[in-house]
Amino acid sequence: MDLTTILMQVIGGLVGGNAVGAASKDTSLGPLGNSIAGAIGGGLGGQLLNILLDIGTTAATGGIDFGMIIQGFATGGISGAVTALLIGYLKAKFT
């Protein structure tokens, strides 16, 4: 993994966390909470998804690898959305 992929996962997680917060008002953590949960979930969960799905193991020889950027954004967005939704659900359930 390179820094570009990790950055795309964090940004994707941030977007995914806010998207799920906007879609589900009952489990929303607010803009800042959704952003933080999504970014952390995107960064960590994106790495985990890459390992589990065995994607992104080959590095580009030169230039920008748009496939890796898209994969990083997608895996980060999915895991960020799931993380924000899960934390929001737990917060709503126990408060």
Phi, psi and omega per residue, in radians:
M1 nan 2.444 3.080
D2 -1.957 3.031 -3.066
L3 -1.119 -0.599 3.139
T4 -1.093 -0.750 3.140
T5 -1.131 -0.759 3.133
I6 -1.113 -0.737 3.091
L7 -1.078 -0.720 3.110
M8 -1.152 -0.616 3.098
Q9 -1.170 -0.722 3.123
V10 -1.157 -0.767 3.119
I11 -1.148 -0.739 3.087
G12 -1.080 -0.706 3.090
G13 -1.124 -0.690 3.098
L14 -1.075 -0.793 3.117
V15 -1.161 -0.776 3.141
G16 -1.102 -0.705 3.110
G17 -1.104 -0.737 3.116
N18 -1.255 -0.587 3.111
A19 -1.148 -0.762 3.141
V20 -1.240 -0.534 3.065
G21 -1.172 -0.660 3.114
A22 -1.269 -0.579 -3.122
A23 -1.344 -0.540 -3.084
S24 -2.137 1.575 -3.092
K25 -1.139 -0.473 -3.120
D26 -1.198 -0.540 -3.095
T27 -1.916 0.184 -3.128
S28 -1.190 2.448 3.102
L29 -1.713 0.103 -3.023
G30 1.548 2.872 -3.075
P31 -1.020 -0.778 -3.113
L32 -1.220 -0.761 3.129
G33 -1.117 -0.746 3.093
N34 -1.110 -0.674 3.139
S35 -1.155 -0.790 -3.121
I36 -1.171 -0.845 3.136
A37 -1.081 -0.730 3.135
G38 -1.163 -0.730 -3.138
A39 -1.156 -0.760 3.111
I40 -1.158 -0.796 3.112
G41 -1.112 -0.649 3.118
G42 -1.167 -0.745 -3.139
G43 -1.188 -0.869 -3.100
L44 -1.360 -0.805 -3.125
G45 -1.189 -0.595 3.082
G46 -1.096 -0.712 3.075
Q47 -1.100 -0.748 3.138
L48 -1.124 -0.756 3.117
L49 -1.103 -0.684 3.109
N50 -1.081 -0.687 3.129
I51 -1.215 -0.815 -3.099
L52 -1.147 -0.702 -3.117
L53 -1.535 -0.102 3.127
D54 0.966 0.836 3.077
I55 -1.969 2.685 3.076
G56 1.341 0.497 -3.113
T57 -1.539 -0.302 3.119
T58 -1.800 2.431 -3.119
A59 -1.668 2.680 3.092
A60 -1.264 2.542 -3.124
T61 -1.371 -0.444 3.134
G62 -3.099 2.696 -3.141
G63 1.382 -2.832 -3.101
I64 -1.736 2.260 3.101
D65 -1.720 1.721 -3.072
F66 -1.177 -0.499 3.083
G67 -1.094 -0.727 3.115
M68 -1.174 -0.642 3.120
I69 -1.146 -0.781 3.135
I70 -1.145 -0.748 3.103
Q71 -1.095 -0.725 3.112
G72 -1.104 -0.750 3.122
F73 -1.143 -0.707 -3.124
A74 -1.203 -0.852 -3.126
T75 -1.159 -0.656 3.080
G76 -1.167 -0.711 3.130
G77 -1.125 -0.750 3.138
I78 -1.143 -0.879 -3.095
S79 -1.210 -0.572 3.068
G80 -1.162 -0.705 3.111
A81 -1.143 -0.760 3.135
V82 -1.124 -0.725 3.139
T83 -1.108 -0.835 3.140
A84 -1.106 -0.692 3.121
L85 -1.147 -0.749 -3.136
L86 -1.147 -0.797 3.115
I87 -1.140 -0.721 3.092
G88 -1.101 -0.694 3.109
Y89 -1.125 -0.803 3.133
L90 -1.101 -0.694 3.107
K91 -1.121 -0.759 3.132
A92 -1.182 -0.599 -3.102
K93 -1.253 -0.673 -3.019
F94 -1.800 0.134 3.082
T95 -2.018 nan nan
